[in-house]
Amino acid sequence: MADAAVATVSDTAVDEGLQNNPLLQDFYFPPFDVVDAKHVRPGIRALLKKLESDLDELERTVEPSWPKLVEPLEKMLDGLYIVWGIISHLKAVKDNSELRSAIEEVQPEKVKFLLRLGQSKPIYNGFKAIKESSNWHSLSEARKRIVENKIRDAILGGVALEDAKREEFNKIEQELERLSRRFGENVLDATKKYEKLISDKKEIEGLPATALGLAAQTAVSKGHESATAENGPWIITLDAPSFTAVMKHAQNRDLREEVYRAYVTLASSGNLDNTPIIDQILKLRLEKAKLLDYNNYAELSMAKKMATVDKAEELLEKLRKASWDPAVQDMEDLISFSKKQGALEANDFSHWDISFWSERLRESKYDINEEELRPYFSLPKVMDGLFSLVNKLFGIDIEPADGLTTVWNNDVKFYCIKDSSGSPIAYFYFDPYSRPSEKKGGAWMSEVVARSRVLSSNGTAPRLPIAHMVCNQTPPVGGKPSLMTFYEVKTVFHEFGHALQHMLTKQEEGLVAGLRGIEWDAVELPSQFMENWCYHRDTLMGIAKHYETGENLPEDVYLKLCAARTFRAGSLCLRQWAQVLSADAFSAFEDAGLEDSKAVKETGHKFRETILALGGGKDPLEVFVAFRGREPSPEPLLRHNGLLPLTSTA
């Protein structure tokens, strides 16, 4: 069995109940299939009891050295990260009232332990002593980052606060945790609550076949056994595949308005109202910032980021200047187009018209219909193409590993990543489909375990990283595979970019391996970088094959997709900040020559050895410079979006 996660808390199991608790067993891969709400309270409490004892011992024996301070601290944190991560993940993908109740009960106890750990004066002083020691300059860059991060985190965690101020800070942290959990639960419950049953075909005119199939499939699951895509009835929900289809394609403007209003007022009334929760979160964040001597929460937030408030505002202003006039023109073009169709009165253009008329204008301008492309983007082909690309770029092989471990749903796939020698270097779970009754919306990647030398199971090779990758795309309907929109294809590539940074790290210091320790405003680089490959001819043509006939995506359609990339770019660029790094990184491959396979492979190797390998062990700006040879520039992003003014060559 290859190295992977190893829980280290089974010695707390002093009675049969705890001995049989899957959260407290030694395991390589989390036992997702057997963990239940009933395991949460006893499992978390036994773990916290063990960790409290470990913390007492660490504080009593602490020395300013790696073996006597950092390694035991990493083991403590890791034990909690893994077990709490299991139940948090299950709550996100397999939510139920019993699990919620159990987590709600023990969450304050978990937060209390983390506050105590973060505010430990002996540990804080130990890290300060390491930094002030004569050995400081001999430490690796990764170890220096760990020490500096821990000193910073302790200060931001209230270690310098005394008595009443510390008590107030801790109350705020507990309340923010509670409110954040409630906010997410309200959003999920409000999403589940909304159902629009439609029986009249006229009301759903314009919806594509995939959306009708999904709406009928939802109706069947809600007790309308005879529902069909052709004759209904159909149930519209606020889950992304259903909501997006209505907003883009429903000719019924009243339906679009109703669904839009339901979506934008999600969790804003009744017992699911998040409005007071938002107000309270904002109030508490400001109080927390001021307790730590910051003027506002923005300053506190930026203390853990790569940019400063001033630098962020400067960059955003550059993007705004380049994007504002094109964005205004985008909207004028949209309104003008809708009026020419005779569909709307003057000044009657509303929010629920934007997506619909954007799609009609895109179809008119580029002669391209995203729904008609679905048959060319079946999930199996997309994944094959994605894995082929990363093999070419980074020299890794990805193989199915179903059966090596258990999963939380039959649709979940498990994979192993191997290096060029055939040895496993990482694993990941992939949960692709929407399940609105139990799974939160959106797409995300999260850590199961991080690469770590200290937590090696055999004392030689580092523990291997494991990731979750979760999407909410259209599930298989009517015996067909999951047929994806181009947007869903880009989403899979995006999340896999995050997973690659977690899994391909070569950092062995667990506290800064993979995504750990990377400033929040730098973590989108690999994910948005991967999206660029969706427009690369060889990559896209390798993916886009008709699921029934096997025919390739027609060349003229590929060219239209590329042309449509800059459609409404001004409007979209006003919403970005983070794509600057990723666009600039991809431009390195453009500079090398995208059709030059040797140059692409060499640049991919450099990207892997810097952006993906170094994790949080090096300042992200320095990592970027190591890859690109200079600091980031917004010009590649503006160029990709067609927002740079043409310059004269005279």
N, C-alpha and C positions, 0 to 999 in steps of 0.2 A: 504493500500500500504506500502511495506517495505521501510525502509530508503535506499536512494541511492544518486545519484548526485543531487545537487540542485544548479542551477545557481542563481547568486545574482545580476544581472545587469539590471533587467527589469526597474528599476527606471530611466534609461537613455533614455528610449523610450518616447521622447517628441513629436513625431509626428506619424501619422498613419503608415508611412513607417517603422519606427523603431519598433513600437508596433507589427507589423506583422512579424518582422524578427525572425525566429526560433532560431537564435544564442543568442538572447537577452531575451528569454522567461524563466520563471521558469520551470524546468523540472526535473523529476526523472532520466529518461534515455535519452540520446541524440537523437534528432529527425533526425536520419540519412536519413530517407526517403524523407524529405522535404528540407533539406539544399541544396542550390544550389550556383553556382558561384556568382549569383547576390546578395547574402546575405553577401558575404565576406567583400567587401569594407566598406559598411555602418556599418555592425555589428562589425567588428574589430575596426573601428575608433571610434564608440560610446563607445565601451568597454574601449579602451585606454584613451579616454577623461575622463571617470569615474575613471579609475585607476590613471591617472595623478592627479586628484583632491584628491583622497584618499591618494596618496603619499605626496602631499603638506601638507595635514592635519596631516599625521603621522610624518613627519619631524618637523612640528610646535609643536606637542604635545608630542613628543617621551619621554619616561621615561625608564630607564633600568629595566623593569619588564616584566613579561610574558604577562599580560593583555594589557599593554600599548605599547608593541613592537612586541612580537613574534606572538600573536594571530592575530592582524590586518595585519601583514605581510603575514601570512599564507593565510588569506582570499584573499588578493590581488593577490598573486601568483596563488592560486587555481582557481580564476576566469579566469585568462589568460590561465592557463594550460588546463582547460576543453574546452574552446571555441577554442583555437588554436589547441588543440588536435583533435577536431572534423574535422576541415578542413584539417589538415595534414593527418589524417587517410583516409579521402575520397580521397585525392590526391594519396595515396598509393594503394588504392583498386579500385578506380573508376575515374582514371585520365582522364582529358580532357583539351583542350586548353583554354577554358574559365576559368576553375578553376585555371589553372597554371597562367594565366595572372593576375587574381585577387590576388592570393597569392604573386606573384612577386611584385605587386604594394604596398601591405601593409606590407610585411615582413620587410623592412627597418624601418618602424615606430614601429613595434613590437620590433625589436632589439634595437632601440634607447631608448625605454622605459626601457627595461631590463638592458641596460648599465647604464642608469640614476639611476635605483633602486640599481644595484650592486655596484655603485660608490658613493652611498649616504653616506656622512660623518656622518650625525646625526644617521643614522641606524647603521653604523659601530662602531661609538663611543658608542652607546647604548649597543651593544653586548659586546664590550670590558669592559664596566662598569659592566655588569652582571658578567663577568668572574672574575673581580677584586674585586667584592663585598664580604662582609662577609657572604652572603647567598650561595656562590658558592658551598660549600661542602654539603649543604643540598639539592641541586638539584638532581633529578633522573639522572641516567646514560644517558637516552635518551635525556633529556634536555641539559645535558652537551655536548653531541655529536652535537646537533643542534647549540649551541652557537659556539663551536669550528669550525664546518663546515662553518658557516656563516662568521666567522672572516677569515678563510682560503680562502673561495670563494671570499670575497671582495678583499683581497690582490691579488689573481690570476685574479680578474676581473678589476684590475687597480685602486682601490680606492686610492692607495698611489701616483699615478702619478699626475703630475701637468701640467697644461697649454698645451704646445706643445706636450709633451709626451703622455698626456691623449688623446689629439685630434688624434694623430697618432694611438694610440692603438684602439680607437673607429672606425677609418677608416678601420683598419685591420679587426676588428671583423665583421663589416658590409660586407666587401668584402669576408671574409671567409664564411659567411652565404650564400651570393649570389653564390659563386663558388660551394659550397657544393650542393645547390639546382640544379644548372645547371648540375653538374656532374651526379646526379641521373636521371635527365630528359633525358640527352643524352644517358645513358645506356638503359633506358626504350625505347626510340625512336629507337635506333639502334637495339635493340632486336626485336621490332615490324617490323622494316624495312626488316629484312632478311627473305626471303622465298625461299625455294628450291622446285620447282614443279617437280615431277617425274612421268612419265607415263610408263616407262619400268620396268616390274617386276624384271628383272635381277639386276637392280640398287639397289633394296632394299632387296635383299636376306639376310636372317639371322635375319631380324627384327621380333620380336615376334608379335603375334596377337594383343595384346593390343596397341602396338606402331603403327601398321598398321591401327587399328581402329581409333586411335587418329589422325593420319595423314590424313586419309580420312575425318574424321569429320571436321578437320581444312580446308580441301579443299572445303567441302560443304559450310562452313561459308564464304569462299572467292569467292563464285559464281560458283563452279563446282558442280552443283546440283546432278549429276549422280554418284559422287565419291562413291566408296565402298571400304571396307577393303581388299576385295579379288582382285578387278580389278583396283583400283585406279580411277583417279589419286590421288597422295598423296602429301601433302605439309609438308616438314620438316622445323621446326623453331628452334630458339635458346632458346626457353623456356625450362626449366629444363626437363620435362618428355620426350620431343621430342629429345633434344640434348643428354641426357644421354643414351637413347635407341640406338641412332646411334653410339655413341662412344663405347658402350659395345657390340653391337650385329651385326652391319652392316658388312657383309663380303666384301663389296665393299670398298677397301682401299682408292681409290680416293675420294669417298664420305666422308669417315671419315676425310681425310686430309682437304677437302674443309670446312666441318662443323667445325672442330677444329680450323682452321685458322680464320674462321669468328668469332668464339667465343672468341679466345684469342686476337683478334684485334678489339673487340667490342668497338665502340665509339672511334676510333683512326684515323679517316680520315674525310675529308669534313667538313660540317658545324656541325657535331656531334663529332668532335675531342676533346677528353678529355685530350690529351697530354699537351697542354699549360695550361689547368686548373690544372692538377697535379703539373706541375712545379711552377705555381703561388701559389698554396696552400702550397707547401713545403717552398717556399721563405717567404711567409707571416707568417707561423708558426715559422720559425726561428727568424724573426723580432719580433714577439710577445714575444717569449721566452726571447730574449735579453732585451727587454723593461722591463721585469719583473726580470731581473738580473739572468736568468738561462743561462747556456752555450749552451744548445740546447733544442729542443722541447721534446726530450725523458725525460729529467729531469723535465720539466714543466708537462708533462703528468703523470709522476709517483708521482707527488706531491699530486694527488687525489686518489692514488691507495694503496692497502694493502702492496705490495712489494716495495722495493727500486730497483734501477737499478742494483746494485751489487748483491742483493739477487736473482733477476730475472735471471741474467746471470749465477749465481751459479747453480740455479735449472735447467736451460736449458742445461748447460754443463753436469750435471748428466744424464739427459735424452739423450743427444747426445751421450755420451760415451756408454750408454747401448744399444742405437738404431743403431749406425752408421754401425757396421759390419753386423748386421742382415739386414739392409736396402740395403747395397751393395749386400749381398747375394740374397735378394729379386729380385733385378734387374738382376743379373746374371742368376737366375733361370728362369726368364721371357724370357730373350733373348734366353737361351738354349732351352726352351720349344718351342718357336716359330720356331726356326731353325729346330728342330726335326720334326715339322709338314711340313717342306719343303716350308714354306710360304714366308720366307724372306731371302734375301742375307746377307752375313756377313756385319756387320757395317751398316745395312740398317734399324735398329730399331729406330723408331721415336716416338714423343710425341703422335701422334694419334693412335699408336699401343698399348700403355700401358693399357688402359682400356679394349680394345678388348681382348688382350692376357691374361690379368689378369683374365677376366671372363672365358676364355677357360681353363686356368690352374686351377682355382678354381673348375670348373666343373669336370676336370680330377682328381684332387687330392681328392676332397670330394664327388664327384658324386652328386653334388647339383646344380640345375639351378634356379636362383632367379626368373626368369619369370614364371617358372612352379609352383612356390609357390603362385603367386598372387591370384588364386581362394580361397586359405585358409585365405586370409587377406582382407576381405571386410570391408569397413569403419564402418558400423554399429556394426559388431562384435568386431572390434578393440576398438571402443569407449566404448562398454559394458564392455570389459575386463579391460580397463584402469580405468573406474569408479569403477569396483569391486575391483581392486587393491588398489586404494586410500581409499576406504571404509575400507578395511582390515588394511591398514597401519595407517591411520589417523582418522578413525572413522567418516567420513563425507559421506553424500549422495548427489548425483548429479542427478537432475531431469530436463527434458526438460521444458523450460519456454517460448516456442514460443507463440507469441500472447501477452505476457506481455509488449513487446515493439516492435518498428519497426526496420528494418534492411536495409542495403544498396544493398542487392542482394538476390534473392530468395533462393540461395543455403546456405545462412548463417543461422546457428542454434544459439539459445539462451538458456542458462542453468542457473539454480539456484543451489547454493551449500548450503546444510543445515547441521547443527550440529546434534548431537545425540538426541537432544530434538525436532528436526523437525523445528527449527527456521532458516530462511535464514541468512547466514553470508557473502555471496558474490554472484556475477553474472559474467558470461562471454559469449562473442560472439565467435563463431567458424566459420571461413571462410576457407574451406579446399581446394578448387580447383583452378587450374591454369586458368587464364583469360588473356592471353598475350596481348590482345588489350587494356587493361585498368589497369592491376594490376602488380605491380612491382614483380620481381622474389624473390625467397628465402622464408624463413619462419621466423616468428618473433612473439613475444608477446609484447604488449604495454599496458600502463595504460589508462583507461578511467577516473576513479577517484580513489583516495586512501582512505583508512580508516582514519577517522578523528573524534576526539572528538569535536573540535571547529566548524566543519561544520556539526554537527548533525542537522537534520531537525526538531527534536522534543525536543531538549535540554536535552535529557536523553541518549538514545543509540547512539553510534558513527555512523557516516555515513559509509555505507557498501562499500567495494571495488568492482570495476568492471574492467574487463580486456577484451582485444581483443586477440584472438589467431588466427594467420593467417598462412596457409600453401599454397603450390603450387603443390599439387599432381595431379595424373591423374584423370580427372573427369569421371563420369559414361559414358560408351560408349555402344551404341547398346542395350539399355535396361538393361544392367547389372549394378550393383552397382559399386562404385569406388573400383577397385581391386588393392591393394597396394603391392609394393615391400616391402621387409623386411626393407630396408633403410627408406622408407616412414613411416613405423610403428614406427621406432626409432625416426624419426623426430617429429611425433605427441607426443610421450612420452616426448621428449626433451622440446618442447615448453610448454607442460602442466606443466613441472617442474618449469619453469619460472612463469607461471600463479599461481601455488600453493603458491610460495613464496610471490607473491603480494596479493593473496586472503586469505590466512590462517594466515596472520599476526595478532597478538594480540596487536600490538603497536597502541596506540590511539593518539600519537603525530604525526599529519599528515605529518610534514616535514621529518620524518624518518620512516614512516610506509611502510610496504611492501618492494619494491625495492628501495624506496627513501633513499638516504644516504648510500647505500651499495657501497663499493669500486668496481670499474668496474672489477677488476681481481678476485673478489669473486662471482660475480653474476651467473657464470656458474655452480656453485656447485649443486643446486637442479635440474637443467635441465639435466646435464650429469649423475647425480645420477639416475634419472628416466630411462635413457636408459638401465642401467644395468638390470632392471627388464624384459627387452625383452628376456633375456636369462634364466630367471628363469622358471623352468619347469611348475609349476602350472599356472603361469601368461600366459606364451606363449600358453600352451595347452587350456587355457580358451578363448584365442583369436582366435587361428588358427582352424577354422572350415570351411569346404568347403561351399561356398555360395549357391550351388545348392543341394548337397546331405546331408550336415550337418555333414559329417564324420570328425573325428579329424585328425589333422596333424599326419602322421605316426611317431612312436617313433624313427625309424632309421633316419628320416629326421631331427627331433629335435636334435638328437645327432650330425648329420653332421653340422647343423647350429652352434652348440656350438663349434665344432672342428674348423670350418672355421672362428671363431671369431678372432683367432690369425693370420690368413692369411695376409701376408705382414704387420705384426704389426710393424716391424722395420721402414718401410717407413712411415707409418701413424703416429707413435710416434714422428718422427722428426718434425711433424707439430703441436704437442700439447704442451701445457703448462698448461692449465686450468683444464685438467682432473685429475690432481694429487689430488685435494681436493675431487672430486666426487668419484673417485675410493676408496680413503681412507674411505670416509663416508659409502660407500656400504659395505666395508669390515667389518664394525661394525655389519651389519646384518649377514654376513657370520660367523663371530666369535660367534654370538648368536645362529646361527643354522637356515638356511633358511627353513628347513622342520619343525621347531618347531613353530607352529602358535602362541603360547603364547609369545615366545621370540621375534618373528617378530613384534607382536602387541606392545609389551613393548618398543622395540627399535624404532618402528615407532612413538610411542607417544613421546619418547624423542627427535626424529628428528623434529617432529612438534613443540614441545615446545621450541626448540632452533633455529635450522636453519630456519624454516619457520615462527616462531612466532615473533622473536625479531626484524626483519626488520633491518633498518639502525640505530637503537637506541643503538647498542652495537658494538664495534670493531669486524669485521668479524673473526679475528684470535681468539679472546676470545670466540666468539660464537662457532667456530669449537671445541675449547678445551672443552667448556661446554658440547658439544655433545660427543666428542670422548675420552675425558679424557687425551688428549695429543696434541702436535702440529702435523700438517700434515706431512706425509712421502710419498715419491714417490714409495716406495716398492710395495704397493697394485696395482698401475697402471702397473708397470713393470711385476708384477706377473700375472695380468689379461691378459696382452699381450704376455705372454710367453717369456719375455726378461730377467728374472732373471736367472743367471747361477745355475745349479743344484749343491747342496752342498753335500759333502760326509757325510754319517751317521756312518762311521767306527770309 
